[in-house]
Amino acid sequence: MIKIAIVEDNESYRKSLLKIIKLTDDMTCLGSFPSTEAYLKALKGSALKKPDILLLDLNLPGEHGLKMLPLLKETAPETDVIVLTQDSDFRTALEAFHLDAAGYLIKGASIDKIREVIRAIAEGGTYIDAQLSRVVLSVLCGHDATEKNPLSPREIQILKLLAQGFAQKEVAEKLELSYHTVCFHIRGTFKKLDVPNLTAAVAKATRQGLI
């Protein structure tokens, strides 16, 4: 069962999210809050168990959601944060991922998409809204690849460590990156190498002498 908390100041949208979760067999909502301050107060006061997933709006009363992300992660590091917002500016999405958000979804997404993203994040994945993915992945993965080697230096560095047997979280610690940033770099290699998974990416990069 995926345990979820919601921080959303719009009461109507908050109730809609609650309804989606209640109608989903493998999900449960531990609590919903109109602000990050209310959420943190419940966490620190032991009135709320730490959720697996936090659905976080950004334009909230009090502090902006992005400003609160570091504190949210510090208070509950095991809770993955999915930003659910109307803000479609790629720079906001980039900042969210640099602050260790696990997903970024634009409001208006279908019920099925919201469920899909929650499940993907709960399984250790990452997600960025299709409206923003090309630009954000380009920036995160770097622009300095060459025609001979389509991979950026950072992508090469990550694949080399993975080929040596390091787990993705170990790679993140070693390179002082967030786990989700490493995941985005890996996704970038899938696209550039035209492969479906990590094993295939490492194998193809090794075979072609890219790493």
Secondary structure by P-SEA (a helix, b strand, c coil): cbbbbbbcccaaaaaaaaaaaaaccccccccccccaaaaaaaaaaccccccccccccccccccccccaaaaaaaacccbbbbbbcccccaaaaaaaaaacccccccccccaaaaaaaaaaaaacccccccccaaaaaaaaacccccccccccaaaaaaaaaaaacccaaaaaaaacccaaaaaaaaaaaaaaaccccaaaaaaaaaaaccc
